[in-house]
Amino acid sequence: MTNDITILICEDQTLMRHGLRTILELELGMKVIGEAADGEEAVASYQALRARNTAPDIVLMDVEMPRMNGVQATTALIASHPQAHIIILTTFDYEDYVFDAIKAGAMGYLLKDVPATDLMATIRKVHSGEPFIQPRLANKLLIEFGRKGRNPARPQSYHSSDDLSPREIEILKLLAEGASNRKIAEQLGLAEGTVKNHVSNILSKLQIENRTQAAHLARERKLF
């Protein structure tokens, strides 16, 4: 059908990417015309499709991808192709990710646990020019705008591990493997209280709330 909404999927996890393609191609009026496994490939794929006069109507963009993350890829695409309609589709609902993605020019932001019907509805809204953010994320975005406004000099955060000490990185790796404080203490020859203090410092530096988020972030960012 000539009126199909054409879609470029940008996702580094092969199973997720193929799953999205299957779901989308089962939906009447939608057509996947390209895939990308990292941020650089996302930008290159969009440009190649556009050069053939087949630029996608919608770009589904994961945040955490190798070589160039989703926010960086979105920034690059919008800079050269401001007409691009980009929807961020990710596991992250952290305020900074929502803020930075929208600031970069994304028109939509969805978590990967949304029902397929919500994904399709968002694609159609964004295709018609209507920005959309999940209601549960909208408050986070407002909070982040307020926080950025109160602290304009604060640098953007991507929950980087750059500020972690070698010992904290070592502990973060063990957290990502599912180790308890006691197990970490035994393995590193530390007191359990010392490990607890290190974990608290890690959470503070990464600006996250609990060890589960720390482990998830470490795995998603492929820190190790």
BAVO-413920 format. One line per 8 residues: for each residue x, y, z of N, C-alpha, C, CB. Coordinates in Angstrom, 3 decimals, padded with zeros to 6 digits, m for minus. Glycine has a CB too. Layout:
BEGIN
X,Y,Z,X,Y,Z,X,Y,Z,X,Y,Z; ...
***
This chain:
BEGIN
000.837,m001.203,000.000,000.000,000.000,000.000,000.869,001.248,000.000,m000.945,000.008,001.218; 000.510,002.185,m000.834,001.332,003.382,m000.971,001.225,004.301,000.240,000.940,004.137,m002.219; 000.161,004.131,001.048,m000.033,004.990,002.205,000.485,004.385,003.500,m001.480,005.310,002.353; 001.236,003.309,003.394,001.797,002.699,004.594,002.711,003.684,005.323,002.569,001.419,004.234; 002.721,003.610,006.647,003.692,004.361,007.453,004.981,003.549,007.425,003.178,004.606,008.948; 006.042,004.129,006.887,007.302,003.396,006.778,008.165,003.647,008.011,008.061,003.805,005.496; 008.871,002.602,008.444,009.556,002.647,009.742,010.975,002.111,009.634,008.774,001.846,010.787; 011.898,002.808,010.296,013.276,002.349,010.461,013.454,001.974,011.933,014.322,003.456,010.013
013.856,000.717,012.188,014.056,000.231,013.554,015.539,000.313,013.904,013.533,m001.227,013.711; 015.858,001.010,014.980,017.244,001.149,015.437,017.344,000.556,016.839,017.706,002.653,015.425; 017.915,m000.629,016.931,017.953,m001.400,018.178,019.115,m002.382,018.111,016.602,m002.154,018.422; 019.980,m002.377,019.140,021.174,m003.218,019.072,020.918,m004.670,019.453,022.235,m002.654,019.964; 019.831,m004.962,020.151,019.525,m006.340,020.523,018.761,m007.018,019.389,018.705,m006.387,021.840; 019.392,m008.020,018.806,018.836,m008.671,017.617,017.435,m009.219,017.857,019.748,m009.793,017.165; 017.224,m009.891,018.970,015.921,m010.488,019.252,014.842,m009.421,019.364,015.978,m011.312,020.538; 015.151,m008.330,020.056,014.202,m007.228,020.192,013.912,m006.586,018.831,014.745,m006.173,021.174
014.964,m006.387,018.048,014.798,m005.767,016.732,013.902,m006.621,015.832,016.168,m005.553,016.064; 014.169,m007.921,015.817,013.363,m008.821,014.986,011.932,m008.923,015.507,014.001,m010.214,014.934; 011.789,m008.880,016.842,010.452,m008.918,017.420,009.634,m007.694,017.045,010.538,m009.033,018.922; 010.269,m006.535,017.081,009.589,m005.304,016.669,009.166,m005.365,015.206,010.495,m004.093,016.898; 010.066,m005.866,014.377,009.738,m005.985,012.949,008.511,m006.873,012.753,010.941,m006.557,012.159; 008.474,m007.999,013.439,007.347,m008.927,013.309,006.043,m008.272,013.736,007.594,m010.187,014.139; 006.068,m007.591,014.900,004.862,m006.937,015.404,004.378,m005.850,014.446,005.121,m006.339,016.789; 005.311,m005.044,013.961,004.942,m003.923,013.098,004.413,m004.387,011.746,006.135,m003.011,012.893
005.022,m005.433,011.204,004.604,m005.885,009.879,003.275,m006.636,009.908,005.672,m006.770,009.278; 002.830,m007.005,011.107,001.505,m007.608,011.238,000.410,m006.546,011.317,001.452,m008.502,012.475; 000.833,m005.297,011.517,m000.119,m004.191,011.650,m000.455,m003.599,010.282,000.450,m003.098,012.579; m001.726,m003.572,009.968,m002.173,m003.015,008.693,m001.782,m001.540,008.599,m003.705,m003.180,008.531; m001.144,m001.164,007.481,m000.786,000.232,007.259,000.596,000.599,007.735,m001.764,001.105,007.923; 001.384,m000.393,008.184,002.754,m000.113,008.619,003.730,m001.028,007.884,002.894,m000.293,010.154; 004.908,m000.482,007.592,005.892,m001.242,006.832,007.299,m000.897,007.321,005.754,m000.958,005.315; 008.054,m001.907,007.720,009.444,m001.714,008.127,010.316,m001.713,006.871,009.903,m002.830,009.136
011.081,m000.639,006.685,011.907,m000.548,005.469,013.406,m000.566,005.774,011.562,000.722,004.702; 013.755,m000.694,007.056,015.170,m000.745,007.385,015.409,m001.063,008.842,015.828,000.555,007.038; 016.614,m001.558,009.124,017.026,m001.856,010.489,018.437,m001.336,010.712,016.948,m003.375,010.775; 018.739,m001.002,011.964,020.093,m000.576,012.332,020.410,m001.148,013.700,020.229,000.986,012.332; 021.676,m001.554,013.895,022.079,m002.214,015.132,022.883,m001.302,016.061,022.888,m003.443,014.810; 023.162,m000.066,015.630,023.838,000.897,016.505,023.544,002.303,016.005,025.380,000.637,016.554; 023.977,003.308,016.778,023.646,004.684,016.449,024.205,005.165,015.131,024.119,005.567,017.516; 025.450,004.821,014.856,026.062,005.243,013.592,025.337,004.617,012.403,027.555,004.863,013.561
024.981,003.351,012.551,024.251,002.681,011.469,022.862,003.278,011.301,024.145,001.173,011.742; 022.259,003.733,012.397,020.947,004.369,012.325,021.000,005.624,011.454,020.444,004.719,013.735; 022.007,006.458,011.695,022.155,007.691,010.918,022.446,007.359,009.452,023.286,008.576,011.506; 023.354,006.417,009.226,023.723,006.035,007.856,022.537,005.427,007.116,024.895,005.041,007.873; 021.754,004.589,007.805,020.596,003.945,007.168,019.544,004.976,006.778,019.978,002.894,008.106; 019.303,005.933,007.673,018.329,006.982,007.358,018.780,007.770,006.127,018.141,007.934,008.567; 020.046,008.140,006.104,020.567,008.922,004.986,020.523,008.135,003.681,021.995,009.367,005.275; 020.825,006.835,003.744,020.788,006.002,002.543,019.367,005.870,002.016,021.372,004.617,002.832
018.422,005.686,002.913,017.019,005.576,002.494,016.527,006.899,001.908,016.128,005.156,003.686; 016.925,007.991,002.517,016.523,009.305,002.019,017.115,009.574,000.641,016.951,010.400,002.996; 018.348,009.119,000.430,018.989,009.312,m000.871,018.234,008.588,m001.979,020.435,008.827,m000.825; 017.519,007.535,m001.603,016.711,006.785,m002.579,015.266,007.275,m002.598,016.747,005.279,m002.261; 015.032,008.429,m001.978,013.694,009.017,m001.896,012.719,008.116,m001.152,013.163,009.304,m003.289; 013.237,007.348,m000.196,012.389,006.471,000.610,012.652,006.694,002.099,012.629,004.993,000.238; 012.871,007.936,002.493,013.128,008.248,003.904,011.980,007.720,004.761,013.307,009.783,004.112; 012.284,007.057,005.867,011.216,006.499,006.703,010.353,007.590,007.329,011.810,005.622,007.798
009.088,007.281,007.494,008.187,008.224,008.160,008.473,008.286,009.651,006.726,007.832,007.922; 008.885,007.155,010.209,009.122,007.036,011.646,010.443,006.316,011.895,007.955,006.286,012.335; 011.206,006.803,012.860,012.413,006.111,013.316,012.174,005.673,014.759,013.694,007.034,013.200; 012.205,004.359,015.007,012.145,003.839,016.369,013.574,003.724,016.859,011.396,002.455,016.442; 013.926,004.477,017.880,015.325,004.620,018.307,015.521,004.147,019.747,015.775,006.081,018.173; 016.347,003.112,019.925,016.740,002.697,021.271,017.728,003.723,021.830,017.367,001.260,021.261; 017.762,003.890,023.157,018.695,004.838,023.761,020.099,004.259,023.829,018.225,005.232,025.158; 020.218,003.060,024.394,021.543,002.488,024.634,021.969,001.596,023.479,021.556,001.694,025.943
022.862,002.129,022.646,023.411,001.373,021.518,024.903,001.647,021.432,022.698,001.749,020.180; 025.675,000.715,020.886,027.120,000.934,020.764,027.461,001.993,019.726,027.814,m000.365,020.407; 028.715,002.452,019.806,029.315,003.438,018.893,028.686,004.828,019.031,029.177,002.961,017.453; 027.360,004.920,018.939,026.655,006.191,019.124,025.324,005.866,019.768,026.461,006.968,017.762; 025.028,006.489,020.931,023.771,006.144,021.587,022.582,006.825,020.904,023.822,006.534,023.067; 021.381,006.465,021.361,020.179,006.954,020.706,019.990,008.449,020.766,019.010,006.310,021.296; 020.392,009.069,021.876,020.278,010.524,021.992,021.226,011.208,021.009,020.581,010.981,023.438; 022.451,010.697,020.922,023.428,011.259,019.979,022.965,011.067,018.536,024.811,010.607,020.181
022.432,009.879,018.230,021.942,009.614,016.872,020.755,010.514,016.543,021.543,008.132,016.718; 019.884,010.718,017.517,018.738,011.610,017.308,019.212,013.032,017.040,017.796,011.585,018.530; 020.170,013.487,017.821,020.726,014.830,017.622,021.307,014.983,016.222,021.807,015.124,018.671; 022.069,013.963,015.786,022.693,014.008,014.462,021.647,014.010,013.357,023.640,012.823,014.279; 020.623,013.178,013.501,019.581,013.112,012.467,018.781,014.409,012.378,018.637,011.947,012.746; 018.390,014.943,013.527,017.587,016.166,013.515,018.391,017.350,012.981,017.068,016.476,014.925; 019.695,017.360,013.249,020.542,018.453,012.772,020.560,018.508,011.250,021.969,018.298,013.309; 020.624,017.338,010.617,020.701,017.304,009.147,019.356,017.047,008.484,021.679,016.243,008.708
018.419,016.457,009.232,017.099,016.146,008.674,016.022,016.506,009.697,017.000,014.638,008.277; 015.742,017.791,009.874,014.802,018.223,010.922,013.393,017.671,010.761,014.733,019.717,010.947; 013.093,017.143,009.575,011.771,016.582,009.351,011.633,015.171,009.899,011.459,016.585,007.885; 012.713,014.581,010.350,012.680,013.205,010.852,011.786,013.106,012.092,014.109,012.715,011.182; 010.938,012.098,012.110,010.041,011.845,013.238,010.593,010.658,014.020,008.567,011.572,012.753; 011.144,010.941,015.192,011.854,009.917,015.967,011.109,009.614,017.260,013.296,010.372,016.277; 010.930,008.317,017.512,010.330,007.849,018.759,011.388,007.070,019.524,009.060,006.968,018.493; 011.665,007.494,020.735,012.590,006.762,021.592,011.840,005.592,022.216,013.203,007.690,022.691
012.399,004.391,022.088,011.794,003.182,022.642,012.869,002.496,023.475,011.233,002.225,021.508; 012.702,002.498,024.803,013.801,002.090,025.669,013.314,001.472,026.968,014.685,003.271,025.970; 014.229,000.856,027.689,013.910,000.321,029.018,014.062,001.388,030.096,014.808,m000.878,029.340; 014.642,002.541,029.766,014.974,003.553,030.767,013.862,004.582,030.929,016.268,004.251,030.393; 013.514,004.867,032.205,012.590,005.968,032.466,013.233,007.035,033.333,011.324,005.454,033.132; 014.572,007.064,033.378,015.282,008.059,034.166,015.047,009.452,033.595,016.782,007.743,034.208; 014.964,010.441,034.504,014.634,011.797,034.091,015.585,012.346,033.028,014.640,012.705,035.289; 016.887,012.114,033.217,017.858,012.669,032.278,017.669,012.111,030.873,019.271,012.387,032.759
017.365,010.816,030.795,017.168,010.222,029.472,015.958,010.839,028.775,016.993,008.698,029.586; 014.858,010.995,029.515,013.656,011.591,028.932,013.959,013.015,028.489,012.479,011.574,029.942; 014.546,013.806,029.373,014.849,015.206,029.072,015.764,015.332,027.855,015.497,015.879,030.283; 016.868,014.576,027.860,017.859,014.723,026.799,017.336,014.230,025.455,019.124,013.974,027.163; 016.508,013.184,025.477,015.942,012.673,024.222,014.991,013.683,023.596,015.210,011.349,024.465; 014.121,014.277,024.409,013.185,015.273,023.891,013.932,016.528,023.455,012.123,015.625,024.951; 014.928,016.920,024.244,015.735,018.092,023.885,016.461,017.860,022.555,016.759,018.409,025.005; 016.851,016.618,022.305,017.557,016.295,021.059,016.639,016.352,019.847,018.185,014.916,021.156
015.329,016.287,020.075,014.396,016.400,018.966,013.458,015.229,018.783,015.142,016.590,017.737; 013.505,014.244,019.691,012.576,013.119,019.588,011.144,013.607,019.789,012.926,012.022,020.624; 010.219,013.022,019.052,008.817,013.415,019.159,008.016,012.476,020.048,008.191,013.470,017.789; 008.618,011.358,020.412,007.922,010.414,021.278,008.903,009.697,022.176,007.128,009.407,020.454; 008.419,009.211,023.320,009.268,008.480,024.262,008.409,007.407,024.901,009.899,009.431,025.348; 008.752,006.141,024.636,007.998,005.007,025.161,008.935,004.018,025.830,007.202,004.318,024.045; 008.447,003.363,026.879,009.184,002.263,027.478,008.853,000.982,026.720,008.849,002.122,028.990; 009.797,000.052,026.712,009.635,m001.163,025.925,008.581,m002.116,026.464,010.932,m001.872,025.841
008.084,m001.832,027.670,007.058,m002.719,028.222,005.636,m002.290,027.853,007.191,m002.777,029.728; 005.502,m001.319,026.929,004.161,m000.886,026.528,003.482,m001.974,025.699,004.231,000.438,025.726; 002.159,m002.068,025.770,001.439,m002.991,024.893,001.639,m002.593,023.427,m000.070,m003.014,025.247; 001.565,m003.567,022.546,001.743,m003.294,021.114,000.739,m002.260,020.618,001.602,m004.588,020.301; m000.469,m002.282,021.167,m001.488,m001.316,020.729,m001.061,000.120,021.029,m002.832,m001.614,021.410; m000.394,000.316,022.183,000.087,001.657,022.530,001.207,002.094,021.601,000.570,001.694,023.980; 002.076,001.155,021.226,003.152,001.472,020.287,002.571,001.913,018.954,004.082,000.261,020.090; 001.598,001.160,018.451,000.988,001.513,017.164,000.302,002.872,017.233,m000.022,000.440,016.738
m000.396,003.116,018.336,m001.090,004.394,018.491,m000.099,005.553,018.518,m001.936,004.393,019.770; 001.022,005.357,019.205,002.038,006.410,019.276,002.659,006.656,017.910,003.127,006.042,020.290; 002.940,005.605,017.173,003.491,005.756,015.821,002.548,006.594,014.965,003.730,004.372,015.165; 001.270,006.315,015.047,000.296,007.062,014.240,000.208,008.526,014.682,m001.091,006.403,014.337; 000.269,008.759,016.000,000.222,010.137,016.492,001.430,010.934,016.022,000.148,010.155,018.019; 002.608,010.353,016.203,003.835,011.046,015.804,003.876,011.246,014.300,005.069,010.267,016.265; 003.402,010.261,013.554,003.362,010.387,012.086,002.486,011.560,011.653,002.841,009.084,011.449; 001.435,011.815,012.428,000.534,012.933,012.097,001.058,014.264,012.617,m000.858,012.675,012.669
002.236,014.233,013.291,002.847,015.459,013.773,002.559,015.778,015.221,002.403,016.579,012.945; 001.970,014.828,015.954,001.605,015.051,017.351,002.623,014.391,018.278,000.189,014.509,017.636; 003.389,015.158,019.039,004.344,014.560,019.988,003.597,013.757,021.048,005.215,015.657,020.660; 004.252,012.717,021.557,003.609,011.905,022.583,004.647,011.316,023.526,002.777,010.787,021.944; 004.386,011.463,024.823,005.198,010.847,025.863,004.240,010.107,026.794,006.063,011.919,026.646; 004.596,008.889,027.182,003.756,008.153,028.113,003.421,009.012,029.328,004.446,006.858,028.548; 002.158,009.002,029.761,001.770,009.825,030.910,002.656,009.608,032.126,000.342,009.541,031.281; 003.059,008.371,032.377,003.876,008.111,033.561,005.273,008.729,033.443,003.994,006.608,033.792
005.674,009.056,032.200,006.963,009.687,031.987,006.861,011.214,031.925,007.585,009.159,030.715; 005.648,011.705,031.668,005.479,013.147,031.514,005.877,013.897,032.789,004.029,013.471,031.144; 005.507,013.349,033.942,005.873,013.995,035.204,007.383,014.045,035.381,005.233,013.262,036.384; 008.070,012.960,034.985,009.525,012.936,035.078,010.139,014.033,034.219,010.068,011.569,034.657; 009.563,014.234,033.038,010.069,015.270,032.149,009.871,016.650,032.767,009.374,015.191,030.783; 008.697,016.888,033.357,008.443,018.177,034.002,009.387,018.394,035.180,006.985,018.264,034.472; 009.627,017.328,035.952,010.554,017.424,037.071,011.944,017.776,036.579,010.586,016.116,037.862; 012.360,017.127,035.492,013.711,017.364,034.981,013.849,018.768,034.408,014.065,016.328,033.912
012.806,019.261,033.724,012.846,020.643,033.242,012.997,021.598,034.419,011.571,020.981,032.430; 012.270,021.332,035.506,012.376,022.180,036.675,013.753,022.118,037.296,011.341,021.796,037.688; 014.317,020.899,037.378,015.636,020.743,037.980,016.712,021.392,037.123,015.954,019.267,038.189; 016.604,021.224,035.812,017.583,021.853,034.918,017.481,023.375,035.015,017.365,021.389,033.453; 016.228,023.862,035.177,016.055,025.298,035.287,016.660,025.856,036.555,014.603,025.645,035.227; 016.570,025.069,037.639,017.135,025.537,038.907,018.649,025.415,038.941,016.538,024.761,040.062; 019.182,024.498,038.090,020.627,024.264,038.062,021.142,024.337,036.627,020.972,022.892,038.690; 021.077,025.514,035.993,021.423,025.639,034.583,022.857,025.277,034.267,021.166,027.021,034.130
023.749,025.387,035.245,025.158,025.105,034.973,025.488,023.635,035.124,026.036,025.916,035.890; 024.489,022.846,035.589,024.749,021.436,035.820,024.960,020.724,034.494,023.596,020.791,036.603; 026.055,020.008,034.298,026.280,019.318,033.041,025.273,018.217,032.816,027.668,018.754,032.997; 025.015,017.892,031.556,024.117,016.796,031.233,024.678,015.497,031.768,023.891,016.702,029.723; 023.773,014.633,032.220,024.212,013.352,032.776,023.669,012.204,031.953,023.767,013.210,034.236; 024.503,011.246,031.670,024.079,010.007,031.040,024.361,008.842,031.980,024.792,009.805,029.682; 024.384,009.144,033.305,024.655,008.118,034.296,025.979,007.442,033.961,023.504,007.083,034.354; 027.001,008.253,033.768,028.304,007.753,033.355,029.028,007.073,034.497,029.149,008.878,032.809
029.835,006.076,034.145,030.666,005.406,035.141,032.042,006.053,035.238,030.807,003.923,034.804; 032.258,007.151,034.521,033.587,007.765,034.463,034.087,008.217,035.827,033.568,008.941,033.522; 033.160,008.620,036.726,033.559,009.137,038.024,033.739,008.046,039.073,032.547,010.128,038.501; 033.482,006.809,038.714,033.631,005.725,039.677,035.104,005.362,039.857,032.829,004.494,039.229; 035.460,005.002,041.090,036.823,004.547,041.361,037.000,003.122,040.841,037.139,004.619,042.881; 038.241,002.679,040.673,038.468,001.290,040.231,037.762,000.271,041.122,039.963,000.988,040.204; 037.766,000.507,042.454,037.088,m000.411,043.369,035.579,m000.396,043.148,037.409,m000.050,044.820; 035.017,000.803,042.912,033.574,000.901,042.675,033.177,000.226,041.378,033.136,002.357,042.651
034.009,000.354,040.355,033.740,m000.328,039.093,033.777,m001.845,039.289,034.760,000.101,038.019; 034.724,m002.300,040.096,034.839,m003.722,040.405,033.570,m004.220,041.104,036.079,m003.985,041.287; 033.068,m003.420,042.041,031.847,m003.788,042.761,030.633,m003.715,041.841,031.642,m002.873,043.980; 030.585,m002.707,040.985,029.475,m002.576,040.044,029.403,m003.789,039.128,029.620,m001.293,039.214; 030.556,m004.286,038.708,030.584,m005.480,037.863,029.963,m006.663,038.589,032.024,m005.812,037.443; 030.300,m006.820,039.862,029.747,m007.928,040.648,028.250,m007.738,040.887,030.484,m008.050,041.994; 027.820,m006.483,041.056,026.386,m006.201,041.168,025.651,m006.657,039.916,026.145,m004.700,041.408; 026.245,m006.363,038.767,025.635,m006.736,037.491,025.531,m008.247,037.348,026.437,m006.157,036.330
026.399,m008.963,038.050,026.369,m010.425,038.015,025.413,m011.001,039.049,027.763,m010.981,038.241; 024.775,m010.107,039.838,023.780,m010.533,040.805,024.318,m010.868,042.181,023.076,m011.696,040.282; 025.557,m010.494,042.467,026.169,m010.810,043.761,025.580,m009.952,044.876,027.686,m010.613,043.696; 025.401,m010.562,046.056,024.936,m009.832,047.235,026.115,m009.096,047.867,024.270,m010.797,048.264; 025.814,m008.184,048.798,026.889,m007.483,049.503,027.826,m008.469,050.195,026.305,m006.504,050.530; 027.244,m009.502,050.811,028.066,m010.482,051.515,028.986,m011.215,050.547,027.183,m011.484,052.263; 028.434,m011.608,049.385,029.237,m012.316,048.391,030.347,m011.421,047.859,028.355,m012.809,047.236; 030.043,m010.152,047.619,031.051,m009.203,047.130,032.156,m009.043,048.175,030.403,m007.822,046.803
031.751,m008.937,049.440,032.721,m008.775,050.520,033.660,m009.977,050.585,032.003,m008.588,051.867; 033.095,m011.173,050.466,033.909,m012.386,050.514,034.870,m012.450,049.335,033.017,m013.626,050.530; 034.370,m012.107,048.166,035.190,m012.223,046.959,036.318,m011.198,046.924,034.323,m012.068,045.726; 036.062,m009.997,047.462,037.068,m008.928,047.407,037.853,m008.775,048.707,036.401,m007.616,047.072; 037.499,m009.571,049.709,038.213,m009.490,050.971,037.937,m008.208,051.720,039.675,m009.623,050.737; 036.693,m007.740,051.661,036.296,m006.499,052.325,035.268,m006.790,053.413,035.727,m005.490,051.303; 035.113,m005.843,054.317,034.037,m005.940,055.298,032.711,m005.653,054.594,034.266,m004.950,056.491; 031.654,m006.318,055.042,030.352,m006.133,054.396,029.887,m004.678,054.499,029.305,m007.068,055.026
030.219,m004.016,055.637,029.864,m002.606,055.799,030.576,m001.722,054.790,030.188,m002.141,057.204; 031.823,m002.087,054.463,032.584,m001.322,053.469,031.937,m001.452,052.090,034.057,m001.805,053.419; 031.509,m002.671,051.777,030.833,m002.889,050.496,029.543,m002.073,050.430,030.530,m004.390,050.289; 028.799,m002.061,051.541,027.555,m001.290,051.592,027.820,000.188,051.323,026.869,m001.465,052.958; 028.899,000.714,051.903,029.251,002.118,051.668,029.612,002.365,050.206,030.417,002.531,052.571; 030.359,001.427,049.604,030.714,001.560,048.189,029.460,001.555,047.315,031.664,000.423,047.761; 028.526,000.669,047.632,027.284,000.589,046.847,026.521,001.906,046.943,026.394,m000.588,047.338; 026.465,002.484,048.145,025.788,003.774,048.321,026.450,004.860,047.475,025.792,004.184,049.806
027.771,004.855,047.434,028.499,005.833,046.619,028.224,005.637,045.141,029.997,005.736,046.882; 028.152,004.383,044.706,027.868,004.078,043.300,026.492,004.615,042.920,027.943,002.549,043.041; 025.498,004.349,043.767,024.135,004.822,043.483,024.096,006.335,043.397,023.156,004.334,044.558; 024.819,006.995,044.304,024.849,008.453,044.311,025.506,009.007,043.052,025.582,008.957,045.543; 026.631,008.436,042.667,027.353,008.932,041.492,026.582,008.683,040.195,028.726,008.276,041.407; 025.877,007.545,040.131,025.122,007.226,038.921,023.721,007.838,038.940,025.022,005.718,038.753; 023.363,008.461,040.079,022.065,009.129,040.228,020.910,008.161,040.018,021.950,010.291,039.244; 021.014,007.007,040.654,019.957,006.014,040.577,019.566,005.609,041.988,020.402,004.782,039.748
018.481,004.834,042.097,017.857,004.632,043.397,018.243,003.340,044.104,016.397,004.666,043.238; 018.571,002.292,043.368,018.821,001.019,044.035,019.806,000.168,043.248,017.515,000.259,044.232; 020.246,m000.927,043.854,021.260,m001.794,043.268,020.734,m002.517,042.027,021.741,m002.808,044.299; 019.417,m002.751,041.985,018.837,m003.389,040.801,019.016,m002.500,039.578,017.344,m003.696,041.024; 018.756,m001.196,039.756,018.955,m000.248,038.664,020.430,m000.170,038.281,018.432,001.142,039.057; 021.308,m000.243,039.288,022.748,m000.196,039.010,023.160,m001.387,038.164,023.560,m000.168,040.320; 022.694,m002.577,038.535,023.028,m003.786,037.786,022.470,m003.715,036.371,022.491,m005.029,038.506; 021.233,m003.234,036.264,020.597,m003.126,034.955,021.332,m002.126,034.077,019.129,m002.719,035.102
021.710,m000.997,034.666,022.423,000.029,033.907,023.769,m000.483,033.427,022.613,001.285,034.752; 024.471,m001.208,034.279,025.771,m001.744,033.904,025.640,m002.711,032.732,026.425,m002.442,035.099; 024.619,m003.549,032.765,024.422,m004.502,031.660,023.998,m003.797,030.381,023.374,m005.550,032.041; 023.048,m002.852,030.511,022.544,m002.165,029.327,023.617,m001.339,028.636,021.383,m001.277,029.701; 024.474,m000.700,029.428,025.530,000.127,028.857,026.754,m000.664,028.444,025.930,001.178,029.833; 026.714,m001.978,028.704,027.830,m002.855,028.330,029.141,m002.295,028.871,027.908,m003.018,026.790; 029.126,m001.979,030.176,030.294,m001.384,030.795,031.426,m002.377,030.936,029.939,m000.822,032.139; 031.106,m003.660,030.884,032.140,m004.652,031.136,032.200,m005.665,030.004,031.893,m005.359,032.467
***
